[in-house]
Amino acid sequence: MDRQRILAMHNLYVCIAEINRVKQAIINGRLWEYLRLKSQSHPALFQALKKLKEYAAYLEEHSSLTKKSGLFFFDAVDLARPEVVRHRKRLEERYSPPEKAETLILLPQTAEKPFHKSKEYRRIVKILRKEALEKLENAHLCFYAAPFGVVPIELDETYPLSQYEIALPIDLETKRYVAEQVANYIKKSGYKEIIFVEDRENWNEVVTEACERACKKRKIPLKVLSGNRWGKP
């Protein structure tokens, strides 16, 4: 067997093996993670992965609604994931806050998921009830969370909003994306007041400033509460 034929057979086996790995990644619901892994082997591959952002809407349209496993998020490149795009679209096009909600309370994401079952959430709500009981009666609680943006409390168990892991610290581009989603949500809502619990340790002032601009544009009051005041568990 000549050298050219041996090389051709080798390349064929390599291609078949790669196709099988891609098939298995699809079966496991890990195709995006597999693409991320392969993209780290060469700058050109990583550039190609970033190019997928231009086709995010198409990928979302043809991606399954649920998967067998949770999702992994590493940085802003993953904002093009179909699940992130789908959440943004559905929140804008299909979601409406509770009719009687006059006050929006925005809480930072917690390490534990779903967010509303975490110790941090229970502690903050307990203090809020003592300080603003009359406002909580007509309040709607949402979380600001990377990479999805705004997560209404009644949806935080819906896939994949509590079935994912994200690398910390959150990169600046992802913070800005979340801040933009929060601002857009406030601008399009009918809330009469916003109570924002900030988390400077993980978010700096990026989301806080976005809330301030959105509330100023809508001419509604904003009350910013420091997350540090609640203390650590």
N, C-alpha and C positions, 0 to 999 in steps of 0.2 A: 504494500500500500504506500503510495507516494506521499510526500509531505503535504501537498496541497489538499489531498483527500482527507488526511488525518486532521488537518486544521479545520476543514469544512465540517467534519463530523463533530469535532469538539465544539465549534460554534453552535451547531444544531442542538447538541445536548444542553449547552448553557442556556440557549433561548427557551427550550422546552422546560428546563428547571425554573427559569424566571417566570414563565407563563403559569406554571403550577403554583408558584409562591403567590402570584397575584390573585389567582383563583381562590386560594386558601384565605388570603386577606379579605377578599370579598365575602366569603362564607362566614368568616369570623366578625364581619362588620368593622374591619380595621384597615380598609383600603387607604384612607387618608393618612393614618399613622404610618403605614408602610411607605407611602409616597414621601412623607417627611423624613423617614429613616434613609431612604435611598438618595434623597436630595442632598444629604450632608456629605456625600462622597465626592461631589464636584460642584464648583460655583455655578456652572452652566445649568446643572440640574436644579439647584436651588432657585436660580433665576426663572426657570421654567415653572416651578411650583408657585412662585409669586405671581406669575403671569395668569394663573388660574383665577385671580381676583376679577379679571375682566369677564369671566364666564360664570361668575357666582350665581347669577339668576338662572342660567341654564342648568347648572349643577343642582341647584335647589329643586327645580321643577322635576328633575328625573331621579331624585334621590328618595329612598324609602323614608317613611315617617318615623319608624322606630327601628331599633337594632337590638341584637342580643346582648350587647355589652355597653358599658358606659363610654364616655368620650374623654380624650386627653387634649388639653389645650396648653400650648407652650408660649406663644407670643402672637403678635399682631397678624402674622401670616395666616393663622387659624381663623381670623375673622371672616375669611372667605368660605369657611365650612358651610355646607348646606343647612346645617342645624341652626347656625347663628343667623343666616340670611332669612330662613323660614320664620324664626321667632320675631325678627324685626318686622317682616311683612305682615304677619298675622296680628301683631300688636297694633300696627297702624291701620289695618284694613278690617279686622274682625272683632277687635276687643273694645268693650265699653266699660268704664268703671261703674260701680254700684250707683243707682240713681240718687240715693240720699246722701252720697258722699260729698261733703263740703270741704273737708280738710284732707290733704294728702300728707301722710307721714312716710318719709323715705328713710329706710334703715340700710346700713351697710351689710354686705354679704357676710355670712359667718362661715367658719371652717366646717362646721357640722351641717349636713344636709339631710332632709329638707330644712331650709332656714328656720321655718317657724317652730321646729321642734328642738332648736338649739338652746343651750343654757344662756347664751348671750341675748337671744331674742326674748326669752322669758324675763330676764333681769331688766332689760331696757323697758319692756312694756309695763312691768310692775311699777317702775319709777314714773313712767309717763302717766299712768293711771292716777297716781297720787298728785301729780303736778298739773294735769290738764284733763281731768275727768270729763268735763262737759264737752270738750272737743273730740274726745275719743268716741263718743256716742255716734257722731256723724263722720267718723274718720275712715279713711281707706289706707291700709298699710301696703307698701310696696318695698321691695329691696332693689338697690342698685348693685349689680353684680357683673363681674367680668366672666365671660366675654359677651353676655347676652344683653346687658343694658338694664332695662326696667323689668323686674319680675314681680307681678302682682301676687300677693300672699296666697290667694285662692288657686294659683296656678303653679306654686313652687314645687309640687310633687309630680307635675306633668313632665313626661320625658321630653327632652333630656335635662330639664332645669335642675334636677337634683341627682342626676346620674352622670356626673362629670368630675374631673379633677383638673385643676389649673396650677401652673407653676408660679411660685412667688419668688421675688417681688414682681408685681404686674408691670409690664413695660409701658412706657409713656404713650405710645400710639394706641394701645388698647385702652388706657385710661381716658384718652381723648375721645375715643369711639364711644365708650360708655357715657361720658359726660354729654356728648352730642345726643345720644338716645334719650337721656334723662331730660335734657332741655327741650327736645322735640315733644316728648310726652307731656310736659308741663304746658307748653304753648298750645297744644291741641286739646287739652283737657278743660273741664269746666269747674275745677276746684276753686274755692274762694280763698284758700290759705294753704301754704306749704310749710310743714315742719320737717327740717332736714337734720338728721343725726349724722354728723361727719365722722370720718375715720382717717385722720391725717397720717397715721402710721402706715397705712396701705395705699392711700389715695392722694396724699398731699392736699392741695386745695383745688385740684382740677375740676372735680364734680361740683364742689361748693360754688366756685365762680360761675360755672355754667348755670346752676340753679338761680344764682343772683341775677344773671342777665335775662334769663327766661321770665322770672317773676317781675322784673322791672319792665319788660316788654308788655306783659299782661296786666301790669299795674295791680298786682296782688301782693299781700304781705308774705314775707319769708322769715321764719324763725330758725336760726341755726343753733343747734345744740352740739356741744363738743362730746364726742364719743368717749373721751378720756375721763369725763366726769362720772361715768357709770362705774369706773373701776374695772379690775380684772377679776374673773372668777377664782 
